[in-house]
Amino acid sequence: MTGPRTVLISGASVSGPALAYWLHRAGFAVTVVEKADALRGGGYPVDIRGTATEVIRRTGLWPRLREAHIGPRRATFLDAAGRTVASLRATPDEGEPRDLEIRRGDLADALYGLVRDDVEFLFGDRVSRFDPAAHGVDVTFRSGGQATYDLVIGADGMHSATRAALFGPEDRFHRYLGYCFALFTLPNPGHLHRELVLWNTPGKAAALYAVGDAPEVHGFLTFHRPEPPHDALRDPGAQRDLVASVFADEGWEVPRLVAALCDADDLFFDTAGQIRMPHWSRGRVALVGDAAYAPSFLTGQGTSLALSGAYVLAHALAAHRDPTAAFAAYERGMRPYVTANQALVDQGGATLFPTTERALEQRNARLRTLGTMPSAPSRPAHTALTLPDYDGPAAPSSGVTRARPVR
């Protein structure tokens, strides 16, 4: 009797646990390896829109995540001197929300809770080498452990080590979008509650975002730069110095934000960019989520693509025992949806972070005509994917099945 097919997933943020859930449901034996020592909590707010909301409903997590919804009640826009351009209250919720905005950590925790009893998790470890073979993929972990899996999936984010090992350096696939950004937390100044405050000058923006009653708020600094700062991308000290120099002598609360960034122990600095690849798989190894098709935070669709991609990939693997056929079906199903959502990037950047005085004046003029925050538009790209249906009931919970040792 043939045992269940074994899958190693690298990455335990969003797409990794989501894929693990759907693969376990289809009868696979799944292992997830994560370089962090534990599940990462907290984190910045993320959006779940369109097709991805149906993915969440099919997991049964919608009621829980509906309670975790943190959409802002007010958005205030400021000019260079800190004067109010517009202060827009949110339209009151009426019934069930169409989309969700939640903390990334709340989503990751909910997905982990679905599978922690049925999937093997290896925290504090990572893949150091994988060798495709006729019988599967021989994997060596940094800890020294070895095992063979039928399939390996990279769900390890925009700077995916799986992608680099399989396809080569990131710069082959990375499309820089002209912005750098820094995310961090800092003490709430005391008056912000479920509110976004956004300060702009041409090519620069600073924001405070309070998502609830927490004593901390999210800080955000972004700036336009024609070329990416390669020397700073892997050096936290250089990142702090770069941001401090860009925002030197600016007004409003910017000096406080820069000081908080310099002291933050949770600083996340990166460039706004996309991953665009001609193919997302090779042999028995494939990529999902940001590792394959990061759309950039400027689209607001990274989490939605990750959730939808995990669903489509799992369905394809369940429907096709041959990996080549499965991965081809995955790409056929996802590619148009990915392309449509990556194309949204220009709309997001132009609205939030105008790079010229004229563009900023035009944006502010539009804001002054509004009394309430406009609802996020339901764009055709958000629903440009019809989910296939799973056949049969969910796989029963029967404990963790582990991969076989390397032959």
VEXRO-536032 format. One record per residue (C-alpha): residue number from 1; residue in three letters; x, y, z. Coordinates in Angstrom, 2 decimals. Each point is the difference from the previous one (the first is absolute). Layout:
ZAKOL   n res       x       y       z
ZAKOL NUM ALA       X       Y       Z
...
END
This chain:
ZAKOL   n res       x       y       z
ZAKOL   1 MET    0.00    0.00    0.00
ZAKOL   2 THR    1.38    3.41   -0.97
ZAKOL   3 GLY    0.27    2.48    2.86
ZAKOL   4 PRO   -1.00    3.65   -0.18
ZAKOL   5 ARG    2.07    2.30   -2.14
ZAKOL   6 THR    2.42    2.07    2.08
ZAKOL   7 VAL    0.49    3.74   -0.40
ZAKOL   8 LEU    2.50    2.35    1.60
ZAKOL   9 ILE   -1.08    3.65    0.16
ZAKOL  10 SER    2.64    2.61    0.78
ZAKOL  11 GLY   -1.61    2.95    1.80
ZAKOL  12 ALA   -2.65    0.31    2.73
ZAKOL  13 SER   -1.45    3.48   -0.52
ZAKOL  14 VAL   -3.21   -0.02   -2.08
ZAKOL  15 SER    0.30   -2.02   -3.21
ZAKOL  16 GLY    1.91   -2.81    1.73
ZAKOL  17 PRO   -2.58   -0.92    2.68
ZAKOL  18 ALA   -2.85    0.66   -2.44
ZAKOL  19 LEU    1.51   -2.44   -2.48
ZAKOL  20 ALA    0.65   -2.49    2.81
ZAKOL  21 TYR   -3.69    0.10    0.95
ZAKOL  22 TRP   -1.27   -0.72   -3.49
ZAKOL  23 LEU    2.62   -2.68   -0.67
ZAKOL  24 HIS   -0.81   -1.79    3.26
ZAKOL  25 ARG   -3.66    0.16   -0.92
ZAKOL  26 ALA    0.89   -1.75   -3.27
ZAKOL  27 GLY    1.88   -2.77    1.82
ZAKOL  28 PHE    3.62    1.16   -0.28
ZAKOL  29 ALA    2.55   -0.37    2.80
ZAKOL  30 VAL    1.35    3.50    0.53
ZAKOL  31 THR    3.05    1.45    1.72
ZAKOL  32 VAL    0.53    3.77    0.39
ZAKOL  33 VAL    3.47    1.35    0.76
ZAKOL  34 GLU    0.36    3.57    1.30
ZAKOL  35 LYS    3.27    1.78    0.72
ZAKOL  36 ALA   -1.51    2.01    2.88
ZAKOL  37 ASP   -0.01   -1.67    3.40
ZAKOL  38 ALA   -3.77    0.38    0.37
ZAKOL  39 LEU   -3.04    1.23   -1.86
ZAKOL  40 ARG    0.37    3.72   -0.58
ZAKOL  41 GLY   -2.72    1.99    1.74
ZAKOL  42 GLY   -1.03    3.62   -0.36
ZAKOL  43 GLY    0.96    1.62   -3.24
ZAKOL  44 TYR   -1.51    2.58   -2.28
ZAKOL  45 PRO   -3.62   -0.05   -1.22
ZAKOL  46 VAL   -0.79   -2.01   -3.12
ZAKOL  47 ASP   -3.03   -0.10   -2.28
ZAKOL  48 ILE   -2.06   -3.00   -1.11
ZAKOL  49 ARG   -2.07    0.83   -3.06
ZAKOL  50 GLY   -2.04   -1.51   -2.78
ZAKOL  51 THR    0.72   -3.63   -0.77
ZAKOL  52 ALA    2.13   -0.35    3.12
ZAKOL  53 THR   -3.01    0.66    2.23
ZAKOL  54 GLU   -1.61   -3.11   -1.49
ZAKOL  55 VAL    3.18   -1.97    0.76
ZAKOL  56 ILE   -0.28    1.10    3.64
ZAKOL  57 ARG   -3.68   -0.93    0.11
ZAKOL  58 ARG    0.83   -3.49   -1.28
ZAKOL  59 THR    2.50   -0.49    2.83
ZAKOL  60 GLY   -2.71    0.88    2.53
ZAKOL  61 LEU    2.06    2.90    1.37
ZAKOL  62 TRP   -2.25    2.82   -1.17
ZAKOL  63 PRO   -1.84    0.52    3.35
ZAKOL  64 ARG    3.27    0.13    1.94
ZAKOL  65 LEU    1.67    2.38   -2.41
ZAKOL  66 ARG   -3.14    2.12   -0.26
ZAKOL  67 GLU    0.37    0.66    3.72
ZAKOL  68 ALA    3.66    0.95   -0.55
ZAKOL  69 HIS   -0.89    2.58   -2.69
ZAKOL  70 ILE    1.78    3.28    0.79
ZAKOL  71 GLY   -0.95    2.41   -2.76
ZAKOL  72 PRO    0.74    3.64    0.90
ZAKOL  73 ARG   -2.82    2.29    1.12
ZAKOL  74 ARG    1.73    3.15   -1.19
ZAKOL  75 ALA    2.75    0.97   -2.44
ZAKOL  76 THR    1.68    3.38    0.33
ZAKOL  77 PHE    2.24    1.43   -2.72
ZAKOL  78 LEU    2.60    2.66    0.79
ZAKOL  79 ASP    2.14    2.37   -2.02
ZAKOL  80 ALA    3.73    0.61    0.42
ZAKOL  81 ALA   -0.54    2.34    2.96
ZAKOL  82 GLY   -2.30   -2.46    1.77
ZAKOL  83 ARG   -3.18    1.92   -0.84
ZAKOL  84 THR   -3.13   -2.03   -0.67
ZAKOL  85 VAL   -0.88   -0.39   -3.67
ZAKOL  86 ALA   -2.97   -2.27    0.67
ZAKOL  87 SER   -1.27   -2.08    2.89
ZAKOL  88 LEU   -2.39   -2.67   -1.19
ZAKOL  89 ARG   -2.10   -2.22    2.21
ZAKOL  90 ALA   -0.73   -3.54   -1.08
ZAKOL  91 THR   -3.40   -0.94   -1.30
ZAKOL  92 PRO   -1.72   -2.02    2.77
ZAKOL  93 ASP   -0.05   -3.75   -0.55
ZAKOL  94 GLU   -3.35   -1.26   -1.17
ZAKOL  95 GLY   -0.27   -3.75    0.32
ZAKOL  96 GLU    2.70   -2.41   -1.08
ZAKOL  97 PRO    3.19    1.61   -1.33
ZAKOL  98 ARG    0.96   -0.69   -3.59
ZAKOL  99 ASP    3.72   -0.09    0.79
ZAKOL 100 LEU    2.12   -0.33    3.13
ZAKOL 101 GLU    2.94    1.90    1.43
ZAKOL 102 ILE    1.76   -1.84    2.81
ZAKOL 103 ARG    3.38   -0.23    1.67
ZAKOL 104 ARG    2.33   -2.31   -1.90
ZAKOL 105 GLY    0.76   -1.84    3.23
ZAKOL 106 ASP   -3.70   -0.65    0.67
ZAKOL 107 LEU   -0.34   -1.59   -3.44
ZAKOL 108 ALA    3.16   -2.07    0.40
ZAKOL 109 ASP   -1.14   -1.21    3.43
ZAKOL 110 ALA   -3.43   -0.97   -1.31
ZAKOL 111 LEU    1.48   -1.97   -2.90
ZAKOL 112 TYR    2.50   -1.71    2.28
ZAKOL 113 GLY   -2.81   -1.01    2.33
ZAKOL 114 LEU   -1.70   -1.83   -2.87
ZAKOL 115 VAL    2.92   -2.36   -0.60
ZAKOL 116 ARG    2.31   -0.12    3.02
ZAKOL 117 ASP   -1.33   -3.41    1.11
ZAKOL 118 ASP    0.17   -1.53   -3.49
ZAKOL 119 VAL    3.17    1.44   -1.50
ZAKOL 120 GLU    3.62   -0.30    1.11
ZAKOL 121 PHE    1.53    3.43    0.73
ZAKOL 122 LEU    3.77    0.44    0.20
ZAKOL 123 PHE    0.66    3.40    1.56
ZAKOL 124 GLY    3.48    1.48    0.26
ZAKOL 125 ASP    1.24   -1.89   -3.05
ZAKOL 126 ARG    0.26    0.46   -3.75
ZAKOL 127 VAL    0.88   -1.87   -3.17
ZAKOL 128 SER    3.71    0.20   -0.73
ZAKOL 129 ARG   -0.11   -2.21   -3.09
ZAKOL 130 PHE   -2.43   -1.97   -2.09
ZAKOL 131 ASP    0.88   -2.54   -2.67
ZAKOL 132 PRO   -2.69   -1.10   -2.44
ZAKOL 133 ALA    0.11   -3.73   -0.70
ZAKOL 134 ALA   -2.13   -2.55   -1.80
ZAKOL 135 HIS   -1.64   -1.09    3.24
ZAKOL 136 GLY   -0.65    3.50    1.37
ZAKOL 137 VAL    1.95    2.94    1.41
ZAKOL 138 ASP    2.80   -0.70    2.46
ZAKOL 139 VAL    0.11    2.85    2.52
ZAKOL 140 THR    2.76    0.93    2.42
ZAKOL 141 PHE   -0.91    2.41    2.79
ZAKOL 142 ARG    2.33    2.50    1.63
ZAKOL 143 SER   -0.38   -1.97    3.25
ZAKOL 144 GLY    1.55   -3.00   -1.75
ZAKOL 145 GLY   -3.20   -1.99   -0.41
ZAKOL 146 GLN   -0.78   -1.68   -3.29
ZAKOL 147 ALA   -3.19   -1.30   -1.57
ZAKOL 148 THR   -1.54   -0.74   -3.38
ZAKOL 149 TYR   -3.26    1.57   -1.14
ZAKOL 150 ASP   -2.11   -0.57   -3.06
ZAKOL 151 LEU   -0.33    3.77   -0.45
ZAKOL 152 VAL    1.58    3.18    1.35
ZAKOL 153 ILE   -1.85    3.35   -0.01
ZAKOL 154 GLY    1.63    3.36    0.65
ZAKOL 155 ALA   -2.36    2.24    1.95
ZAKOL 156 ASP    2.88    2.04    1.37
ZAKOL 157 GLY   -0.86    3.49   -1.12
ZAKOL 158 MET    1.25    2.60   -2.41
ZAKOL 159 HIS    3.66   -0.71    0.76
ZAKOL 160 SER   -0.53   -3.75   -0.35
ZAKOL 161 ALA    3.01   -2.23    0.56
ZAKOL 162 THR   -1.88   -2.80   -1.77
ZAKOL 163 ARG   -0.39    2.15   -3.11
ZAKOL 164 ALA    3.68    1.00    0.08
ZAKOL 165 ALA    1.11   -3.63    0.25
ZAKOL 166 LEU   -2.34   -1.12   -2.77
ZAKOL 167 PHE    0.06    2.89   -2.48
ZAKOL 168 GLY    2.93    2.24    0.90
ZAKOL 169 PRO    0.48    3.50    1.46
ZAKOL 170 GLU   -2.97    2.14    0.94
ZAKOL 171 ASP    0.95    2.85   -2.32
ZAKOL 172 ARG   -1.03   -2.15   -2.97
ZAKOL 173 PHE   -3.61    0.19    1.12
ZAKOL 174 HIS   -0.27    3.10    2.19
ZAKOL 175 ARG   -1.67    3.10   -1.45
ZAKOL 176 TYR    0.90    3.06    2.07
ZAKOL 177 LEU   -2.88    2.49    0.25
ZAKOL 178 GLY    1.87    3.10    1.09
ZAKOL 179 TYR   -0.75    0.09    3.74
ZAKOL 180 CYS    1.73   -1.05    3.21
ZAKOL 181 PHE   -1.95   -0.45    3.23
ZAKOL 182 ALA    0.51   -0.66    3.69
ZAKOL 183 LEU   -2.53   -1.55    2.39
ZAKOL 184 PHE    0.32   -0.05    3.80
ZAKOL 185 THR   -2.00    0.58    3.17
ZAKOL 186 LEU    0.18    2.87    2.48
ZAKOL 187 PRO   -1.98    1.19    3.02
ZAKOL 188 ASN   -3.45    1.36   -0.75
ZAKOL 189 PRO    0.07    3.78    0.51
ZAKOL 190 GLY   -3.18   -0.52    1.98
ZAKOL 191 HIS   -2.72    1.34   -2.24
ZAKOL 192 LEU   -0.12   -2.49   -2.89
ZAKOL 193 HIS   -2.57   -2.78   -0.11
ZAKOL 194 ARG   -0.72   -1.96   -3.18
ZAKOL 195 GLU    1.31    2.93   -1.98
ZAKOL 196 LEU    2.47    0.59   -2.82
ZAKOL 197 VAL    1.92    3.27   -0.16
ZAKOL 198 LEU    1.96    0.50   -3.23
ZAKOL 199 TRP    2.48    2.84   -0.62
ZAKOL 200 ASN    1.25    0.69   -3.52
ZAKOL 201 THR    2.48    2.08   -1.87
ZAKOL 202 PRO    0.88   -0.79   -3.63
ZAKOL 203 GLY    1.75   -3.35   -0.03
ZAKOL 204 LYS   -0.18   -0.51    3.78
ZAKOL 205 ALA   -2.62   -1.22    2.44
ZAKOL 206 ALA   -0.23   -0.71    3.71
ZAKOL 207 ALA   -2.89   -1.69    1.78
ZAKOL 208 LEU   -1.28   -0.99    3.39
ZAKOL 209 TYR   -2.58   -2.78    0.05
ZAKOL 210 ALA   -1.82   -1.00    3.18
ZAKOL 211 VAL   -1.87   -3.25   -0.55
ZAKOL 212 GLY   -1.71   -0.30    3.39
ZAKOL 213 ASP    0.54    0.71    3.68
ZAKOL 214 ALA    3.60   -1.21    0.04
ZAKOL 215 PRO    2.59    2.26    1.67
ZAKOL 216 GLU    2.01   -0.08   -3.22
ZAKOL 217 VAL   -0.70    1.25   -3.51
ZAKOL 218 HIS    1.49   -0.95   -3.33
ZAKOL 219 GLY    2.48    2.47   -1.44
ZAKOL 220 PHE    0.64    0.19   -3.71
ZAKOL 221 LEU    2.54    2.03   -1.97
ZAKOL 222 THR    0.34   -0.22   -3.76
ZAKOL 223 PHE    1.87    1.95   -2.64
ZAKOL 224 HIS    0.49    0.04   -3.74
ZAKOL 225 ARG    3.44   -1.01   -1.28
ZAKOL 226 PRO    0.85   -0.61   -3.68
ZAKOL 227 GLU    2.30   -2.94    0.75
ZAKOL 228 PRO   -0.17   -2.50    2.87
ZAKOL 229 PRO    2.53    0.50    2.84
ZAKOL 230 HIS    1.75   -3.34   -0.42
ZAKOL 231 ASP    2.58    0.66    2.71
ZAKOL 232 ALA   -2.69    0.60    2.63
ZAKOL 233 LEU   -2.29   -2.93   -0.71
ZAKOL 234 ARG    1.88   -2.44    2.23
ZAKOL 235 ASP    1.45    2.47    2.52
ZAKOL 236 PRO   -2.43    1.26    2.70
ZAKOL 237 GLY    2.42    2.73    1.05
ZAKOL 238 ALA    0.25    1.31   -3.54
ZAKOL 239 GLN   -3.80   -0.15   -0.31
ZAKOL 240 ARG   -0.45    2.20    3.06
ZAKOL 241 ASP    2.63    2.45   -1.25
ZAKOL 242 LEU   -1.60    0.19   -3.45
ZAKOL 243 VAL   -3.50    0.70    1.32
ZAKOL 244 ALA    1.30    2.56    2.49
ZAKOL 245 SER    1.86    1.86   -2.74
ZAKOL 246 VAL   -3.00    0.01   -2.37
ZAKOL 247 PHE   -2.35    1.39    2.67
ZAKOL 248 ALA    2.43    2.42    1.67
ZAKOL 249 ASP   -1.53    3.41    0.83
ZAKOL 250 GLU   -3.56   -1.02   -0.90
ZAKOL 251 GLY   -2.93    1.25    2.06
ZAKOL 252 TRP   -3.02   -1.38    1.84
ZAKOL 253 GLU    0.79   -3.18    2.02
ZAKOL 254 VAL    2.64   -1.17   -2.46
ZAKOL 255 PRO    2.98    0.58    2.36
ZAKOL 256 ARG   -1.78   -2.11    2.64
ZAKOL 257 LEU   -0.66   -2.73   -2.54
ZAKOL 258 VAL    3.64   -0.02   -1.12
ZAKOL 259 ALA    1.18   -0.19    3.61
ZAKOL 260 ALA   -2.39   -2.90    0.65
ZAKOL 261 LEU    1.23   -1.78   -3.11
ZAKOL 262 CYS    3.60    0.30    1.16
ZAKOL 263 ASP   -0.90   -1.64    3.33
ZAKOL 264 ALA   -2.49   -2.57   -1.34
ZAKOL 265 ASP    0.71   -3.70    0.50
ZAKOL 266 ASP   -2.65   -0.96   -2.57
ZAKOL 267 LEU    1.15    2.12   -2.95
ZAKOL 268 PHE   -0.92   -1.39   -3.40
ZAKOL 269 PHE    1.65    1.81   -2.91
ZAKOL 270 ASP   -0.36   -0.91   -3.65
ZAKOL 271 THR   -0.65    1.32   -3.46
ZAKOL 272 ALA   -3.39    0.01   -1.64
ZAKOL 273 GLY    0.26   -2.59   -2.70
ZAKOL 274 GLN   -1.57   -2.90   -1.82
ZAKOL 275 ILE    1.14   -3.50   -0.85
ZAKOL 276 ARG   -0.74   -0.88   -3.62
ZAKOL 277 MET    0.98   -3.44   -1.23
ZAKOL 278 PRO   -0.66   -1.87   -3.25
ZAKOL 279 HIS   -0.50   -3.24    1.94
ZAKOL 280 TRP   -0.62   -0.82    3.67
ZAKOL 281 SER    1.27   -3.57    0.10
ZAKOL 282 ARG    2.76   -2.32   -1.08
ZAKOL 283 GLY   -0.19   -3.75    0.36
ZAKOL 284 ARG   -1.46   -0.86    3.41
ZAKOL 285 VAL    0.53    3.47    1.49
ZAKOL 286 ALA   -2.39    2.97   -0.30
ZAKOL 287 LEU   -0.59    3.45    1.46
ZAKOL 288 VAL   -3.12    1.59    1.47
ZAKOL 289 GLY   -0.95    3.47    1.25
ZAKOL 290 ASP    2.56    2.80    0.07
ZAKOL 291 ALA    2.79   -2.44   -0.87
ZAKOL 292 ALA   -1.58   -0.46   -3.43
ZAKOL 293 TYR   -2.05    3.13   -0.70
ZAKOL 294 ALA    0.31    2.72    2.65
ZAKOL 295 PRO   -2.24    2.85   -1.23
ZAKOL 296 SER    1.39    2.71    2.38
ZAKOL 297 PHE   -1.75    1.60    2.95
ZAKOL 298 LEU   -1.03    2.79   -2.38
ZAKOL 299 THR   -2.68   -2.33   -1.40
ZAKOL 300 GLY   -1.30   -1.12    3.40
ZAKOL 301 GLN   -0.31   -3.48   -1.49
ZAKOL 302 GLY    2.99   -1.95    1.32
ZAKOL 303 THR   -1.94   -1.92    2.65
ZAKOL 304 SER   -2.92   -0.67   -2.34
ZAKOL 305 LEU    2.31   -1.44   -2.67
ZAKOL 306 ALA    1.73   -2.14    2.63
ZAKOL 307 LEU   -3.27   -1.48    1.28
ZAKOL 308 SER   -1.46   -0.56   -3.46
ZAKOL 309 GLY    3.25   -1.42   -1.36
ZAKOL 310 ALA    0.25   -2.49    2.85
ZAKOL 311 TYR   -3.53   -1.21   -0.73
ZAKOL 312 VAL    0.54   -0.36   -3.75
ZAKOL 313 LEU    3.36   -1.74    0.42
ZAKOL 314 ALA   -1.38   -2.49    2.50
ZAKOL 315 HIS   -2.97   -0.75   -2.23
ZAKOL 316 ALA    2.30   -0.58   -2.99
ZAKOL 317 LEU    2.21   -2.37    1.99
ZAKOL 318 ALA   -3.04   -1.91    1.22
ZAKOL 319 ALA   -1.38   -0.29   -3.53
ZAKOL 320 HIS    3.26   -1.03   -1.71
ZAKOL 321 ARG    2.38   -2.56    1.45
ZAKOL 322 ASP    2.65    0.95   -2.56
ZAKOL 323 PRO    1.80    3.15    1.28
ZAKOL 324 THR    0.55    1.39   -3.49
ZAKOL 325 ALA   -3.70   -0.16   -0.79
ZAKOL 326 ALA   -0.94    1.38    3.42
ZAKOL 327 PHE    2.33    2.98   -0.21
ZAKOL 328 ALA   -1.15    0.74   -3.55
ZAKOL 329 ALA   -3.62    0.04    1.19
ZAKOL 330 TYR    0.97    2.28    2.89
ZAKOL 331 GLU    1.61    2.51   -2.34
ZAKOL 332 ARG   -2.90   -0.11   -2.47
ZAKOL 333 GLY   -2.43    0.71    2.79
ZAKOL 334 MET    1.96    2.74    1.76
ZAKOL 335 ARG    1.90    1.84   -2.71
ZAKOL 336 PRO   -2.82    2.27   -1.31
ZAKOL 337 TYR   -1.03    0.87    3.58
ZAKOL 338 VAL    3.58    0.82    0.97
ZAKOL 339 THR    0.54    2.13   -3.10
ZAKOL 340 ALA   -3.18    1.99    0.60
ZAKOL 341 ASN    0.87    0.71    3.62
ZAKOL 342 GLN    3.61    0.92   -0.64
ZAKOL 343 ALA   -1.27    2.56   -2.50
ZAKOL 344 LEU   -1.73    1.89    2.85
ZAKOL 345 VAL    3.33    1.25    1.31
ZAKOL 346 ASP    0.01    3.37   -1.77
ZAKOL 347 GLN   -3.37    0.96    1.47
ZAKOL 348 GLY    1.11   -0.59    3.59
ZAKOL 349 GLY    3.26    1.92   -0.19
ZAKOL 350 ALA   -1.50    3.01   -1.76
ZAKOL 351 THR   -2.73    0.40    2.63
ZAKOL 352 LEU    1.97   -0.52    3.20
ZAKOL 353 PHE    3.44    1.32   -0.91
ZAKOL 354 PRO   -0.07    2.63   -2.77
ZAKOL 355 THR    3.52    0.79   -1.19
ZAKOL 356 THR   -0.57    3.51   -1.40
ZAKOL 357 GLU   -1.45    3.20    1.43
ZAKOL 358 ARG   -2.68    0.07   -2.69
ZAKOL 359 ALA   -1.08   -3.60    0.62
ZAKOL 360 LEU   -0.15    0.64    3.75
ZAKOL 361 GLU   -2.10    3.15   -0.48
ZAKOL 362 GLN   -2.42   -1.89   -2.23
ZAKOL 363 ARG   -0.30   -2.82    2.54
ZAKOL 364 ASN   -0.62    2.47    2.82
ZAKOL 365 ALA   -2.59    1.89   -2.03
ZAKOL 366 ARG   -1.95   -3.23   -0.45
ZAKOL 367 LEU    0.22   -0.77    3.71
ZAKOL 368 ARG   -1.42    3.42    0.93
ZAKOL 369 THR   -3.21   -0.79   -1.88
ZAKOL 370 LEU   -0.69   -3.06    2.15
ZAKOL 371 GLY   -1.80   -0.22    3.34
ZAKOL 372 THR    0.53   -3.67    0.67
ZAKOL 373 MET    2.62   -2.54   -0.94
ZAKOL 374 PRO   -0.96   -1.57   -3.32
ZAKOL 375 SER   -0.42   -3.73    0.21
ZAKOL 376 ALA    2.85   -1.91   -1.53
ZAKOL 377 PRO   -1.08   -0.62   -3.58
ZAKOL 378 SER   -0.85   -3.54   -0.99
ZAKOL 379 ARG    2.27   -0.34   -3.00
ZAKOL 380 PRO   -0.55   -2.73   -2.60
ZAKOL 381 ALA    3.50   -1.32    0.73
ZAKOL 382 HIS   -1.00   -0.85    3.58
ZAKOL 383 THR   -2.48   -2.61   -1.24
ZAKOL 384 ALA    1.72   -1.02   -3.23
ZAKOL 385 LEU    0.25   -3.61    1.16
ZAKOL 386 THR   -2.68   -2.64    0.37
ZAKOL 387 LEU    0.98   -2.51    2.65
ZAKOL 388 PRO   -0.24   -3.69   -0.86
ZAKOL 389 ASP   -1.93   -2.20    2.41
ZAKOL 390 TYR    1.59   -2.68    2.13
ZAKOL 391 ASP   -1.50   -3.44   -0.43
ZAKOL 392 GLY   -0.88   -2.02    3.04
ZAKOL 393 PRO    0.18    0.76    3.74
ZAKOL 394 ALA    2.96    1.41    1.85
ZAKOL 395 ALA    2.67   -2.48    1.03
ZAKOL 396 PRO   -0.45   -1.13    3.61
ZAKOL 397 SER    2.43    1.14    2.66
ZAKOL 398 SER    2.28   -2.97    0.56
ZAKOL 399 GLY    3.21    1.48    1.31
ZAKOL 400 VAL    3.15    0.92   -1.83
ZAKOL 401 THR    1.48   -2.18   -2.75
ZAKOL 402 ARG    3.71    0.64   -0.50
ZAKOL 403 ALA    2.13   -0.24   -3.11
ZAKOL 404 ARG    2.26   -2.96   -0.58
ZAKOL 405 PRO    3.76    0.25    0.67
ZAKOL 406 VAL    2.30    0.83   -2.91
ZAKOL 407 ARG    0.87   -3.14   -1.91
END
